[in-house]
């Protein structure tokens, strides 16, 4: 019998009353469970197996089947504040999908679990008393203004950077890839296919490939400051990760993230 903490990465219907749940566990890595009766209102697993929930589970491991049977599951942190912030929720879903699709299978993933747990906790903070703006098309959902999320601005980018490091794709943000000298301030350019940063002296009269917002975002990430336009450095890190994994199936949750970003841009 295995008792461990777990973060729910994804679930989908198995029947009218049951779920297939994929979770990142603290002890045994990613595990798939069949949860019979999990959709019922009186299910003992209700809430504990919602996507992005941190829970404690008990199950008996059967090496002869891919789907394990849960014995117990209880909620530790449902991340209620995260679910109230559409932008934070969209970023959390991308993180969960990347772990589900690309983390090593069949091995313990203590580092991945720790990084994801910390990132979800950092995104799970109240939006505060910032003004709200309505979404288009008479939507009932409301979004906090951009400045309400400043304290969360670097969470996804930092998670991507730390995940690259954990998976062996080191990024040296402090040194120029051409002259090896320390970069002062923002880098002059960044090449996502190689992870190379270039200083102003080495760039010279060349036109940088990266946008100014991306380069400023890397400086903010390196110095621990809030990132003014986090979407640019997030996209750069996603491109870097894509090129180093060697193949990248479509990350379905990226579409939701990009649509949510557009809504926040309209609200500024």
N, C-alpha and C positions, 0 to 999 in steps of 0.2 A: 504494500500500500504506500502510495506517494502523497505526501502533503506538501504543498508549495504555493507560493504566491504566483499570480498570473495576470497578464494584461491581455484583454480580449482584442484581437486584431481584426477579426472578420467573422461573420456568421451568415448563413443562408438557410432557407427552408429545406427540410428533409422530407416532411410530409405535412399534413394539415395541422399537426400538433407538435412537431419536433423540429430541432435545429441541428445543423452541423456547425460547430464552433471551432475556430482556429485561434489558438492563444499562444502567447510567448510566456513560458514559465521560467521562474527563477532557477529551478533546479535542472530541468531536462530540455531546455530549448523550446522550439515550436512544436506544438502537439495539436492534433485534431481530435475532437470529441463528437460523439453523437449524444444528443441530449433529448431523450424521448420524453414527450409531454412538456417540453420547455416552453411552449407557447401558451399553455393553459394559465388562467388567472391564478389558480391555486398552486402553481409549480413552486417547489422549494428553491428553484434556481432563479426565480424571477428577479430581474434587476442585476443580479451578480454576473450575468453573461451578456450584458449589453455591450456593444462595441466601445472600446476605450476604457471600460471599467477595470479598476484594479481590484482583484478579488483573491480569496484564499480557496483553493480547491483540494479535494482529496479524490484520488482515483487509483485503481489497480492497473498497473501497466501490463499489457498483453503484447509481447513482441511479435505475435503471429498475425496481428491486424493493424491496419493504419489508423482505424478509428477506435479511440479508447472510450470507456464508459465512465462517466462521472458518478461518484458516490455522494459528494457534498460540494457545495459552492456557496460562499458568503461574500458580501460586498465589503471591501475595505475603503475604497474611495470611488464614488460614481462620477466624480469630476463635474459637478453640477454647474459651476461657473464657466467652465470651458464650453459646455453645451449651450450656454446663453450667448456666446460670442461666436458669430458665424465664421469670422476670419480665423480665429484660434482653432475652431472645430475643423475647418478645412485643412489647415496645416497639420493638425494631429492625425487626420485621416491619411494624408500623404505619408507621414512618418510610419504609421502602422502598415500601410501597404508596401512600402519599401522594405521593411523588416520581413514581412510575410513572403515577399517574392524573392528577395536576394540575400537574406542572412543564411549562413551555412546551415544545412539541414542535418538532423540526426546527432547533434552535439550540444552540450550545454552552452548557453549564450549569456553568461553573467554580465559581460560588458554591455551587450545590446539591451538587456533588461534594465540595467542601471541607468543608461542614457535615456531610454524611453520613459522610464518612471520619473526621472528628474525633469524631462522636458514637459511631460503632461502636467506635473505639479506646478511648473513655472507658468504654464498657460492657464491654469485653473485658479485665477484670481478674479475678484469682482471688478466689473468695469468702472465702478465708482459713480459719481454723480455727474458725469459728462452729459452734454445734450445728446439727444437722439434724433435720427433722421429716418423718415419712412422710405422704404424701398419703392421702386417704380411699380406701376400697374396696380396701385391700391393694395399693396401687400400689407398684411397685418404684422409681419415681423419687423422689428426695429434694430438698427445697427448703432453701436456706440461710435462717436466721432473718432477720427484718426488719432488725436492726441490722447485718447483714453487707452490706447493700446501701446503707447510708447515703451512702457515697462516690459512689454512682451516682444518688442520689435526684433530682438536678436535671438530669440529662443530657437526658431526653426533653423536659422542659418548656423547657429552654434551646434545644434544637433547634427546637421549635415556635415559640418567640419569635423566634429568628433567621430562621427560614423566613418567618414573617409579615413581618418587616422586609425580607427579600430580595425578596419578591413585592409590596412596596409597601403593606403593611397595618401601618403603624407603630403601636406601642402605647407611650404615654407613661405609665410606671408611677410617675413621680416627682411629677406635678402633678395637681391636682384639675381635672376637666373643667368644673366650675361656676364656681369662683372663681379658677382658674389659680394658686393658691398651692401651694407645695411640700407634699407629704404627708409628715408625720412618722410613722414607724412603719408599721403595716399600714394599707392603705386601709380606709375604712368600708363601701365597696360597690364592686361591679364589674358592668358591664352588657356581657355578651359580644356582643350584637348590634351595639353601637356601639364597644366597646372603651373605654368611659368609666370612669375611676376617680373616686370621690367621697371627699372628706375627711370627718372626723367633724363639723366645724362645719356643712358644707353638708347632710349627711344629717339632722342634727337628731334629731327624734323619729320619723323614718321608719324602717320596718323594712327592714333590708338584704335584698336579693335573694340575695346570695352567702353561702355558708356561711362560718363563721369559719375553717375549715381552708383554704378557698380563698384568703381574704384574707391569712392568715398565710403561705401558700405564695407568694403574690406578693411579700410583703415579703422572704422568704428568697431568692427568685429575684433580686430587685433588689439585695440586699446580698451575694449570693454564699454564703449559708449553706446547710447541708443542709436539705432540705424534709421536715418530719415526716410529712406525708400528701400525697405528690406526686400521687396520683390525682386530687385535687380541682382543683389548678391545671392539670394536664394536660387534664382534661375541659373546663375553662373556656377554655383556649387552643384546643382542638379546636372548641368551639362558636363561638369568635370567627372562626377560620379558615373554618369552614363558612359563616357568614353573609356573609363578605366575598368568598368565591369566587363566591357567587351561586347555585351549585348544588353539590350534593355527592352523587355516587353513593355507595352504601353501601361503607364501608371494611370489607371482609370480615374482616381480621385484628383488628379491634376486638373482635369476639366472643371470640377467643382471649385477648386482653389482659384483658378484663373477667372472664373465668373464672379466669385466673391470679391476678388481684388478689384474688379471693375466697379462693383457696387460701392466699395469703400472709396475709390477714386472719385466717384460722382459726389460723395458726401463731403469731400474736403472743401 
